[in-house]
Amino acid sequence: LGMKSSIPNLTHHTLFFEHSLDEHIDCIYADKKWPEKPLFYACCPSKTDIDVAPEGQENLFLLMPLATGILDNEETREEYLMHMLERLEKQTGAKNLREQIVYKRSYCVSDFVQDYNAYGGNAYGLANTLKQTAVWKPKIRNKSVQNLFYTGQLTVPGPGVPPAIISGKIVAKEAIESDYKL
Ligand SMILES: Cc1cc2nc3c(=O)[nH]c(=O)nc-3n(C[C@H](O)[C@H](O)[C@H](O)COP(=O)(O)OP(=O)(O)OC[C@H]3O[C@@H](n4cnc5c(N)ncnc54)[C@H](O)[C@@H]3O)c2cc1C
């Protein structure tokens, strides 16, 4: 979101975890439905970086973890955006955030399917189930094509920025140590 005025009492990273974490987790993993009392993360990089929004304005990113494969039509996205803005107003004392929006873009489950062919529209790669853990994770080295390596969150060691970087480091080491010559 691009907001036309500054939001008070908000930092670069703010977690809105006022409600039950267990209930939200059940909506993601057990019930696979939109949460009634969602928890969300607000990232407001304009609080620390003057280059990401015009002076006096705000660059705001709201992230709400969701179940895979759920229906995410425009109406539902809008409903949850309004809910998150109300929570922001309540916690920060900001007023009329809805009217402050100068730019809006939502990105949800169906966008991950459309743009990345992501299984179930997931954003974080493989779930950490037993069969997708440790030695059962997809291998870094291709089984058939010699000297073809994979790197990133879908292979070893797993999802998240730090593991994705470590994955690149492992592949670099493997590639350097392999006997492949150009
Ligand atoms: C909303 C969201 C929030 C997140 N928050 C966090 C967080 O707080 N902390 C954390 O640690 N992780 C977080 N992650 C996860 C983290 O972003 C990923 O785990 C990490 O970026 C994965 O790195 P990667 O290199 O595997 O994939 P990517 O970063 O997706 O990089 C893949 C690259 O390959 C390119 N590409 C794809 N297909 C092709 C092709 N055919 N040819 C050429 N190039 C191609 C893409 O354009 C892209 O640049 C978050 C992810 C999302 C979606």
The ligand as an SDF file (V2000), in Angstrom:
LIG
                    3D

 53 58  0  0  0  0  0  0  0  0999 V2000
    5.3950  -12.8150    1.3730 C   0  0  0  0  0  0  0  0  0  0  0  0
    6.6720  -13.5340    1.7640 C   0  0  0  0  0  0  0  0  0  0  0  0
    7.2970  -13.2120    2.9580 C   0  0  0  0  0  0  0  0  0  0  0  0
    8.4710  -13.8560    3.3310 C   0  0  0  0  0  0  0  0  0  0  0  0
    9.0570  -13.5200    4.5160 N   0  0  0  0  0  0  0  0  0  0  0  0
   10.2140  -14.1020    4.8750 C   0  0  0  0  0  0  0  0  0  0  0  0
   10.8810  -13.7270    6.0800 C   0  0  0  0  0  0  0  0  0  0  0  0
   10.4220  -12.8530    6.8270 O   0  0  0  0  0  0  0  0  0  0  0  0
   12.0410  -14.3490    6.3930 N   0  0  0  0  0  0  0  0  0  0  0  0
   12.5830  -15.3050    5.5880 C   0  0  0  0  0  0  0  0  0  0  0  0
   13.6450  -15.8050    5.9100 O   0  0  0  0  0  0  0  0  0  0  0  0
   11.9700  -15.6950    4.4370 N   0  0  0  0  0  0  0  0  0  0  0  0
   10.8040  -15.1300    4.0620 C   0  0  0  0  0  0  0  0  0  0  0  0
   10.1750  -15.5180    2.8970 N   0  0  0  0  0  0  0  0  0  0  0  0
   10.7270  -16.6220    2.1290 C   0  0  0  0  0  0  0  0  0  0  0  0
   11.8740  -16.1910    1.2500 C   0  0  0  0  0  0  0  0  0  0  0  0
   11.4940  -15.0540    0.4910 O   0  0  0  0  0  0  0  0  0  0  0  0
   12.2290  -17.3460    0.3280 C   0  0  0  0  0  0  0  0  0  0  0  0
   12.4370  -18.4870    1.1090 O   0  0  0  0  0  0  0  0  0  0  0  0
   13.5020  -17.1010   -0.5050 C   0  0  0  0  0  0  0  0  0  0  0  0
   13.3960  -15.8790   -1.1920 O   0  0  0  0  0  0  0  0  0  0  0  0
   13.6470  -18.2350   -1.4700 C   0  0  0  0  0  0  0  0  0  0  0  0
   14.7810  -18.0050   -2.2720 O   0  0  0  0  0  0  0  0  0  0  0  0
   14.9210  -18.7150   -3.6850 P   0  0  0  0  0  0  0  0  0  0  0  0
   16.2450  -18.2770   -4.2240 O   0  0  0  0  0  0  0  0  0  0  0  0
   14.6290  -20.1610   -3.5860 O   0  0  0  0  0  0  0  0  0  0  0  0
   13.7120  -18.1580   -4.5510 O   0  0  0  0  0  0  0  0  0  0  0  0
   13.3990  -16.6860   -5.0490 P   0  0  0  0  0  0  0  0  0  0  0  0
   13.8800  -15.6390   -4.1030 O   0  0  0  0  0  0  0  0  0  0  0  0
   11.9550  -16.7520   -5.4280 O   0  0  0  0  0  0  0  0  0  0  0  0
   14.2920  -16.5580   -6.3480 O   0  0  0  0  0  0  0  0  0  0  0  0
   14.0260  -17.3020   -7.5250 C   0  0  0  0  0  0  0  0  0  0  0  0
   14.4860  -16.4380   -8.6850 C   0  0  0  0  0  0  0  0  0  0  0  0
   14.4850  -17.2300   -9.8780 O   0  0  0  0  0  0  0  0  0  0  0  0
   13.8750  -16.4840  -10.9040 C   0  0  0  0  0  0  0  0  0  0  0  0
   13.2900  -17.4430  -11.8480 N   0  0  0  0  0  0  0  0  0  0  0  0
   12.2160  -18.2220  -11.6790 C   0  0  0  0  0  0  0  0  0  0  0  0
   12.0160  -18.9850  -12.7600 N   0  0  0  0  0  0  0  0  0  0  0  0
   13.0040  -18.6870  -13.6210 C   0  0  0  0  0  0  0  0  0  0  0  0
   13.3570  -19.1500  -14.9220 C   0  0  0  0  0  0  0  0  0  0  0  0
   12.6580  -20.0970  -15.5430 N   0  0  0  0  0  0  0  0  0  0  0  0
   14.4370  -18.6090  -15.5260 N   0  0  0  0  0  0  0  0  0  0  0  0
   15.1700  -17.6530  -14.8850 C   0  0  0  0  0  0  0  0  0  0  0  0
   14.8970  -17.1860  -13.6630 N   0  0  0  0  0  0  0  0  0  0  0  0
   13.8230  -17.6960  -13.0500 C   0  0  0  0  0  0  0  0  0  0  0  0
   12.8360  -15.6260  -10.2370 C   0  0  0  0  0  0  0  0  0  0  0  0
   12.5230  -14.4950  -11.0010 O   0  0  0  0  0  0  0  0  0  0  0  0
   13.5680  -15.2460   -8.9340 C   0  0  0  0  0  0  0  0  0  0  0  0
   14.3490  -14.0830   -9.0740 O   0  0  0  0  0  0  0  0  0  0  0  0
    9.0160  -14.8680    2.4930 C   0  0  0  0  0  0  0  0  0  0  0  0
    8.3690  -15.1800    1.2940 C   0  0  0  0  0  0  0  0  0  0  0  0
    7.2170  -14.5320    0.9280 C   0  0  0  0  0  0  0  0  0  0  0  0
    6.5660  -14.8790   -0.3910 C   0  0  0  0  0  0  0  0  0  0  0  0
  1  2  1  0
  2  3  1  0
  2 52  2  0
  3  4  2  0
  4  5  1  0
  4 50  1  0
  5  6  2  0
  6  7  1  0
  6 13  1  0
  7  8  2  0
  7  9  1  0
  9 10  1  0
 10 11  2  0
 10 12  1  0
 12 13  2  0
 13 14  1  0
 14 15  1  0
 14 50  1  0
 15 16  1  0
 16 17  1  0
 16 18  1  0
 18 19  1  0
 18 20  1  0
 20 21  1  0
 20 22  1  0
 22 23  1  0
 23 24  1  0
 24 25  2  0
 24 26  1  0
 24 27  1  0
 27 28  1  0
 28 29  2  0
 28 30  1  0
 28 31  1  0
 31 32  1  0
 32 33  1  0
 33 34  1  0
 33 48  1  0
 34 35  1  0
 35 36  1  0
 35 46  1  0
 36 37  1  0
 36 45  1  0
 37 38  2  0
 38 39  1  0
 39 40  1  0
 39 45  2  0
 40 41  1  0
 40 42  2  0
 42 43  1  0
 43 44  2  0
 44 45  1  0
 46 47  1  0
 46 48  1  0
 48 49  1  0
 50 51  2  0
 51 52  1  0
 52 53  1  0
M  END
$$$$
